[in-house]
Amino acid sequence: MIRFEDVVLRYSGAATAAVNGVSFHALRGRVTAVVGPNGSGKSTLVRALLGRIATTGGRITLDGAPLDALQRRRIAQQMAVVPQREEPVFPLDVREYVALGRHPHGGPFSGRDAADREAIARAVERAAVAEFLDRTTDALSGGEWQRVRIARALAQGGTALVLDEPTTFLDIAHEMAVFELLDSLAREGLAVLLVSHQLNLVARFADHIVLMHRGAVAAAGTPADVMRGEILERVYEWPLVISRDPAVGAPVLVPLRNRGAR
């Protein structure tokens, strides 16, 4: 489980905190989605999990242990993170890139054992990237690269998976495939925490939604609790209506033309 307890995050030189007093938890066995406008603090939460920004207030815990008290290697064994942006310094074989996910589980000179090979093979299958294994990372499209990054995180294993905008560059079919995969992983007992702008997909798949606004939690709860017109209009500052997905009954956000802006 990942827990944020009254967390405050501030970038060096910034006059105000990027995240101010945020509390929520991502439990095992469910998909927790963090949503909100650009600049609301969503990706800053992921950077804190990666150790790229220190908490200036509150605390973050991973399976009950304070994050700042754990060695980075130990964190990597328990939690895999797919950040929003990532580019290798030089091209890598896709097969080797996916295998990098196993690095936290071995010693500096250890080879891959049967458990590593099994984890890599399972990750390749689940992320559907087998056809890319003999290519290099610079020969992938944006969507293919995104799927390979997810495969690397799945090979890493652990009890929690964190993803920042995991469906960037993906077409509709692959967007759905990723969300179906995340739902399946959660049902198998993983704590899945994702940041996404895709509110309608989130409403279909997430068990718990945390809506961020200006560095704070504006609303949190089930999709029905959060996907409400009066809440989303205030946060996104745009006229909209909430309808119902005819297939599954989930809330659906429909943005309206803002004719008054002309």
Helices and strands as residue ranges (DSSP letters): E 2-9, E 19-26, E 30-35, H 42-49, E 55-62, E 65-66, G 67-69, H 72-78, E 79-82, H 94-99, G 100-105, H 114-127, G 130-132, G 137-139, H 142-156, E 160-164, H 172-187, E 191-195, H 199-205, E 208-213, E 216-221, H 223-226, H 229-236, E 240-244, E 251-255, G 259-261
